[in-house]
Amino acid sequence: MSDDHNEHESPIKTPNQLIAVVIAAFVIPIVIIVLLVQYVNGAPKIGAGSNSQSAEAIAARLKPVADHGYILADESTPK
């Protein structure tokens, strides 16, 4: 057999390079994930800062329905 087959070289030559690659392998994906989360959460919030969920705003939206005089009745009772 030829010795050419058993000759493998690694791009990492020193222990310092190995440490740098191992740290980069953990840090780079975490940084990418954090940046993606900030990008997704950084979109402007529609209705942010409005008072659309306050008690007064909800009552104002329900008032037209309440003014019609609807009466709730149990439909299972005989007429």
Secondary structure as the mmCIF struct_conf table of DSSP 4:
data_model
#
loop_
_struct_conf.conf_type_id
_struct_conf.id
_struct_conf.beg_label_comp_id
_struct_conf.beg_label_asym_id
_struct_conf.beg_label_seq_id
_struct_conf.end_label_comp_id
_struct_conf.end_label_asym_id
_struct_conf.end_label_seq_id
HELX_RH_3T_P HELX_RH_3T_P1 ASP A 3 ASN A 6
BEND BEND1 PRO A 11 PRO A 11
BEND BEND2 THR A 14 THR A 14
HELX_RH_AL_P HELX_RH_AL_P1 PRO A 15 ASN A 41
TURN_TY1_P TURN_TY1_P1 GLY A 42 GLY A 42
BEND BEND3 ALA A 43 ALA A 43
HELX_LH_PP_P HELX_LH_PP_P1 PRO A 44 LYS A 45
TURN_TY1_P TURN_TY1_P2 ILE A 46 GLY A 49
TURN_TY1_P TURN_TY1_P3 SER A 52 GLN A 53
BEND BEND4 SER A 54 SER A 54
HELX_RH_AL_P HELX_RH_AL_P2 ALA A 55 ALA A 66
TURN_TY1_P TURN_TY1_P4 ASP A 67 HIS A 68
TURN_TY1_P TURN_TY1_P5 GLU A 75 SER A 76
BEND BEND5 THR A 77 THR A 77
#
